[in-house]
Amino acid sequence: MKLMASAGLAFDRVHLEYLANGKLRINRTQREQGGRVAWRVERLRPNLPASETEPPRNDITTQTQNQ
């Protein structure tokens, strides 16, 4: 039982460190429409290691933010 518990904790720790040290690509947008505010949060996957740079994005979300 102790072996299984320690393996589970090791699994969790590795994944938490990966998320903490990775370069998160989060896109937040806020838009007012019809007297209401809509918030949108997008997280692109996969997370990049801290040593890698983000590739250029050519999607609709980036194009609408630049206008």
Kinemage of the C-alpha trace (Angstrom):
@kinemage 1
@onewidth
@group {chain A} dominant
@subgroup {mainchain}
@vectorlist {calphas} color= white
{ca met a 1} P 0.000 0.000 0.000
{ca lys a 2} L 2.829 2.380 0.875
{ca leu a 3} L 4.512 1.663 -2.477
{ca met a 4} L 1.327 2.508 -4.384
{ca ala a 5} L 0.831 5.728 -2.427
{ca ser a 6} L 4.397 6.898 -3.044
{ca ala a 7} L 4.118 6.067 -6.762
{ca gly a 8} L 0.905 8.106 -6.993
{ca leu a 9} L 2.498 11.078 -5.232
{ca ala a 10} L 5.541 10.895 -7.502
{ca phe a 11} L 3.238 10.869 -10.550
{ca asp a 12} L 1.375 13.941 -9.273
{ca arg a 13} L 4.583 15.788 -8.423
{ca val a 14} L 6.107 15.251 -11.875
{ca his a 15} L 3.003 16.576 -13.595
{ca leu a 16} L 2.691 19.573 -11.265
{ca glu a 17} L 6.348 20.464 -11.846
{ca tyr a 18} L 5.808 20.181 -15.605
{ca leu a 19} L 2.870 22.584 -15.434
{ca ala a 20} L 4.674 24.964 -13.061
{ca asn a 21} L 7.877 25.122 -15.124
{ca gly a 22} L 6.299 25.009 -18.571
{ca lys a 23} L 5.565 28.033 -20.694
{ca leu a 24} L 1.792 28.375 -20.562
{ca arg a 25} L 0.116 29.819 -23.639
{ca ile a 26} L -3.049 31.444 -22.321
{ca asn a 27} L -5.257 33.723 -24.382
{ca arg a 28} L -7.767 35.867 -22.462
{ca thr a 29} L -10.392 37.929 -24.249
{ca gln a 30} L -13.122 40.211 -22.966
{ca arg a 31} L -15.952 41.458 -25.165
{ca glu a 32} L -19.014 43.578 -24.466
{ca gln a 33} L -22.080 42.663 -26.456
{ca gly a 34} L -25.673 43.678 -25.894
{ca gly a 35} L -25.024 45.162 -22.449
{ca arg a 36} L -23.271 42.011 -21.276
{ca val a 37} L -19.629 41.155 -20.874
{ca ala a 38} L -18.299 37.860 -22.176
{ca trp a 39} L -14.949 36.573 -20.905
{ca arg a 40} L -13.113 33.795 -22.641
{ca val a 41} L -9.994 31.940 -21.523
{ca glu a 42} L -8.191 29.595 -23.896
{ca arg a 43} L -5.155 27.503 -23.050
{ca leu a 44} L -3.314 26.086 -26.012
{ca arg a 45} L -1.894 22.625 -25.653
{ca pro a 46} L 0.644 21.226 -25.194
{ca asn a 47} L 2.561 23.341 -22.722
{ca leu a 48} L 6.039 24.134 -23.926
{ca pro a 49} L 9.160 23.525 -21.876
{ca ala a 50} L 10.676 26.779 -20.605
{ca ser a 51} L 13.606 26.387 -23.018
{ca glu a 52} L 11.415 26.448 -26.172
{ca thr a 53} L 9.933 29.491 -27.867
{ca glu a 54} L 6.317 29.707 -28.930
{ca pro a 55} L 5.632 29.141 -32.639
{ca pro a 56} L 3.726 31.898 -34.486
{ca arg a 57} L -0.060 31.625 -34.397
{ca asn a 58} L -2.211 32.172 -37.466
{ca asp a 59} L -5.696 31.691 -36.072
{ca ile a 60} L -8.830 33.832 -35.956
{ca thr a 61} L -8.415 34.790 -32.277
{ca thr a 62} L -5.041 36.455 -32.893
{ca gln a 63} L -6.342 38.279 -35.945
{ca thr a 64} L -9.367 39.725 -34.134
{ca gln a 65} L -7.252 40.982 -31.224
{ca asn a 66} L -4.865 42.853 -33.530
{ca gln a 67} L -7.680 44.838 -35.195
